[in-house]
Amino acid sequence: MKNYSVYLGGIVAAIVGVLVFQQMSKLPQPEHALYYQQPRAIKAFELTKHDGQPFGKQQLVGRWSLVFFGYTSCPDVCPTTLQNLGFIYDDLQAIADNSQVLLVSVDPQRDNLNKLSQYIAYFNPEFVALRAGHDVLFPFARNLGLMYAISGEGDDYLVDHSASLVLINPDGDIAAIFKPEQAVGKVPSIDSDKLLSDYQKIVALH
C-alpha cells in the first residue's frame, strides 16, 4: 500500500508539472531581452552600499533587481541610462513593487561612498549604488555576463563598460539581460518601452 501511495503521488506530481508548464507556455514571452528560461546562478559576492552597509547575494533575494555597471565620471552612457531608469521607475514599481535599481561602480579608485551617495540620489533617492575593489568587481562582472576595462592614463582615465542592464529575479538568479540599441552618433541606450514590456512579461513568467 505504501509503494502504491508513493507511485500515485509521483503521477500526481508529474501531472501538476505538465499543467504548470502548459500554463506558463501560454503566457507572452519576452521579445527584446536576452531571456534565460533556466535562470543563471550568481555566486556569492560582497559589495558595499553607498550608505556604508554591506550588500551581498542575500540583498537580492525577494527583489527584482536591475543592475547596471557604470561610474560617476562617465560622460554619457551612465547619466543617460540612470536618467531613463528614473523616468520609468514608477512604472517598474507598478509591475513589481519589489523592484530595485542597482548601480555597481567600475571605478573604485575615484568613486568613494560619499561621491556615490550624492551621485545616485540625483537620479532617484531609492536607487542604490555599490562599490568594491577590482578583485571583487572583475569576477562579479564576469558572473553577470558583463565586462569593463580601464582606458587611458593619469587622473582623467575613462572606463569602458557595458551599457546593458542585468535583470536578477527574486531568487537571486539572472533572469535576463537588456542590451542597448546602437545608432551612429547617439549614446547607446535601452528603449524604455521595450524594457517595460519585457519586464512585465518576465515577472509574469516567474
C-alpha positions in Angstrom: 0.0 0.0 0.0 2.9 2.3 0.8 4.5 1.7 -2.5 1.2 2.4 -4.3 0.8 5.7 -2.5 4.3 6.8 -3.5 3.6 5.7 -7.1 0.3 7.6 -7.1 2.0 10.7 -5.6 4.6 10.6 -8.3 1.9 10.5 -11.0 0.0 13.5 -9.5 3.3 15.5 -9.2 4.0 14.7 -12.9 0.6 15.8 -14.0 0.8 19.0 -12.0 4.2 19.7 -13.5 2.8 19.3 -17.1 -0.2 21.5 -16.3 2.1 24.3 -14.9 4.4 24.0 -17.9 1.4 24.3 -20.3 0.1 27.3 -18.5 3.5 29.0 -18.5 4.0 28.3 -22.2 0.7 30.2 -22.9 2.0 33.4 -21.3 3.5 36.1 -23.6 7.3 35.6 -24.0 9.9 38.4 -23.8 10.6 39.8 -27.3 13.6 42.1 -26.8 15.6 40.9 -23.8 18.0 38.0 -23.7 15.8 35.9 -21.5 17.0 32.8 -19.7 14.3 30.2 -19.3 16.7 28.5 -16.9 17.9 31.4 -14.8 21.7 31.6 -14.3 23.1 31.3 -10.8 25.0 34.2 -9.2 28.0 33.3 -7.0 28.4 34.8 -3.5 29.8 38.3 -3.5 30.5 41.1 -1.1 29.9 44.7 -2.1 29.4 47.9 -0.1 26.3 50.0 -0.4 26.6 53.8 -0.8 25.4 54.2 2.8 28.3 52.0 4.1 26.1 48.9 4.6 27.3 45.5 3.3 25.5 44.2 0.2 25.6 40.6 -0.9 23.5 38.0 -2.6 21.1 38.0 0.3 20.1 41.6 -0.6 19.0 40.3 -4.0 16.6 37.7 -2.6 13.0 38.8 -2.6 13.5 41.7 -5.1 13.6 42.2 -8.8 16.9 43.9 -9.4 18.0 45.8 -12.5 21.8 46.0 -12.3 23.9 48.5 -14.2 27.7 48.8 -14.2 29.0 52.4 -14.5 30.8 55.2 -12.7 30.3 58.8 -11.6 32.8 60.3 -14.1 31.1 58.6 -17.1 30.4 61.3 -19.6 27.4 59.9 -21.4 26.2 56.3 -21.1 25.8 56.3 -17.3 23.8 59.5 -16.8 21.6 58.6 -19.8 20.8 55.2 -18.5 20.2 56.3 -14.9 18.0 59.2 -16.1 15.9 56.9 -18.3 15.5 54.4 -15.4 14.5 57.3 -13.2 11.8 58.3 -15.7 10.3 54.8 -15.7 10.9 53.8 -12.0 7.2 54.3 -11.1 6.3 52.0 -14.0 8.7 49.4 -12.8 7.2 49.6 -9.3 3.7 49.3 -10.8 4.8 46.0 -12.4 6.6 44.7 -9.4 6.6 46.7 -6.2 9.7 44.9 -5.0 11.8 46.4 -7.9 15.2 47.9 -7.2 17.8 49.6 -9.4 21.5 49.0 -8.6 24.5 50.9 -10.0 27.8 49.0 -9.5 30.7 51.3 -9.8 33.6 50.1 -12.0 35.8 53.0 -10.8 36.5 52.3 -7.1 39.6 54.5 -7.2 37.6 57.7 -7.7 34.1 56.6 -6.6 34.1 56.7 -2.8 31.0 56.1 -0.8 30.2 59.8 -0.3 30.6 60.5 -4.0 28.4 57.6 -5.0 25.8 58.6 -2.4 25.4 62.1 -3.9 25.5 60.9 -7.5 22.9 58.2 -7.2 20.5 60.4 -5.2 20.5 62.9 -8.1 18.7 60.3 -10.3 16.4 58.8 -7.6 16.8 58.6 -3.8 15.6 55.0 -3.9 18.4 53.8 -6.3 21.3 52.0 -4.8 25.0 52.5 -5.6 27.5 49.8 -4.8 31.3 49.5 -4.8 34.2 47.1 -4.2 37.8 46.6 -5.3 38.6 45.2 -8.7 39.4 41.9 -7.1 35.7 41.6 -6.3 34.3 43.5 -9.3 36.0 41.5 -12.1 34.6 38.1 -11.1 31.2 39.6 -10.3 31.0 41.3 -13.7 32.0 38.1 -15.4 29.4 36.2 -13.5 26.7 38.6 -14.7 28.0 38.3 -18.3 29.4 41.9 -18.4 32.8 43.4 -18.7 34.8 46.6 -18.2 38.3 47.9 -18.8 40.3 50.9 -17.7 41.2 53.2 -20.7 43.8 55.9 -20.6 46.4 57.0 -18.1 46.6 59.7 -15.4 43.7 61.1 -13.3 41.4 61.6 -16.3 41.2 58.0 -17.4 37.9 56.5 -18.7 36.4 53.1 -18.0 35.0 51.2 -20.9 32.0 49.3 -19.8 28.8 47.6 -21.0 25.6 49.6 -21.3 23.5 46.5 -20.7 21.1 46.0 -17.8 21.1 42.7 -16.0 17.7 41.6 -14.5 18.0 39.4 -11.4 14.9 37.6 -10.2 13.7 37.4 -6.5 15.6 34.0 -6.2 18.9 35.9 -6.7 19.5 34.4 -10.2 20.0 36.1 -13.5 16.7 36.2 -15.4 17.6 38.3 -18.4 19.9 40.9 -20.0 18.6 44.0 -21.7 21.1 45.2 -24.3 21.3 48.8 -25.6 20.4 49.9 -29.1 23.4 51.1 -31.2 23.0 54.1 -33.5 25.6 56.1 -35.2 26.2 59.4 -33.4 24.0 58.5 -30.5 24.7 57.3 -27.0 23.9 53.6 -26.6 20.7 53.3 -24.7 17.9 50.8 -23.9 14.5 51.6 -25.2 12.3 52.2 -22.2 9.1 51.0 -23.7 10.7 47.7 -24.8 12.2 47.3 -21.4 8.9 47.8 -19.6 7.1 45.5 -22.0 9.5 42.6 -21.4 9.9 43.3 -17.7 6.2 42.8 -17.3 6.3 39.5 -19.2 9.3 38.2 -17.3 7.8 39.0 -14.0 4.6 37.2 -15.0 6.6 34.1 -16.1 8.5 33.8 -12.8 
